[in-house]
């Protein structure tokens, strides 16, 4: 879907084309299912982090940031909220119902901090593992 690819690439056509060639849309569906599975206890945080590693920390942070921002919108404004990831609307709505705003903002803060740290020599695997463990803990804070 060209619209979803452009949204993912933040409006950059060449980046959208590259995402399409890399299978980014299909991978994103798998990744969001794994991410939701962490909250349900179906997925292991370390295994999920290993599967996300090929996409890189920066790319993963962009997707996570976008999803969490949409979750905050859904939690604040309800199912009719304007979200960026329209193709993931139903999945994100299900996730939003499981978490409170405080947990979502805490995770968003952690994503922002890792975003700042990407300029440093950061171990991407450890960062992804930490994020997946933190996300799983978000369900426990409810």
N, C-alpha and C positions, 0 to 999 in steps of 0.2 A: 504494500500500500504506500504510494508515493507521499501522501499527506503525513502518514506516521513517520516515514523515513526522514522527511524534511523537518518535522517537529523534533525528532531525535537528534538531528544534526544542527539544531538551533537555526534553521533557515538557510544553511549553507549547502547549495546543490552538489558541489563536489564531495563534500563529506557525506551527504546522503547517498550518493552513488557508491562511494567506498563502503559504507555500511551495508548497502544492498549486496555488493560483491562479496563481502565477508560473511553474509548470512546473519547480519545483525538483528534483523527483526525476529527471525525464528529463535535465535539464541536468547534474545531478550525475553521472549515468552517462557522459555525454559528457566532462565535465571529468576524471573519473578515468581514462578511456581516454587523453585527451590527456596527463595527468600521467604515466601509465605509458609512453606513447609517447616522452616526453622521455628516459627511462632507456634505451630501445631505440634512440634516435637517429632515430626516425621523425618527431618533432615538433621544431619550432623554438621555443626558449624565449621569444623576443620575440613570436612569433605567438600562442603559447598565452597569454601574459600579456595580450595585447590582447583575446583572446576571453574571458578571465576578468574583465576590467575591469568589465563591466556588473553583475557580482555584488558588486562592492565589495571592498575590502581586508579589512574586518572579517569579512564573510561567508566570504571565501576562506580567511582564517586559521583560522576555526572549522572548516571542512571539512578543511583540511590538518592541523590539530592532531589532529582526530579520526582521520584516516587514519593518520598517523604513529604515534599512540599504539597503534592496532590493529596496525600493522606490528611495533612493538616487542613487543607481546604475542605475536603469531604467531611472531616470531623467537625469543623467550624460551621460550615454552611449547609451540610446535608448532601444527599445524593444528586441534587441539581447543581452543585458547585461547578464552576468552570475549571476544568483540569487540563493539564498539558497532555497527559497520556490517555487520551479518550479510548483508545483500543484496549486499555487495561482497566477501564472503568469499573466493571463488575468485580474483578479480582481486588482492586484497590479498595472498593467499598467494603468488601468482606473483611479485609485487613483492618480498615479504619474502625470497624465496629468492635474489634478485639482490643483496641488500645485506647489509652487516654491521651489527651493533648500534652500533658506534662512529659510522658514517655517519648512522644514524637518529637517534641522540642529538644529534649535531652539528646536524642539520637541525632537530630539535625545539627546540634552543637558539635557533636563528636565528628560528624562528616565534615563540617566546616574546619575543624581543627586539623583533621587529616589532609584536607585540601591545602591548608597553609604549609603543612610539612612535606608535601610532595616535591618541593624545590630542594629539599635536603636529600641526603643519601639514605633513603628509607627502605627497609626490607618490605617489599610489597606483599609478600606472602603473610608475614606476621601482621601487617596492617589489616589485610583482608580477614585474617582469622580473628583479630581483635574486634573488628566491626561486626562480623557474623555472630560472635559470642555476645556482644553488646545488644545486637538486635534480638537474639533469642531471649536475653534477660528482660527486654522491654515488655514481653508478654507477662513476665512474672511481676512486674511493677503495678500491674492493673489492680 
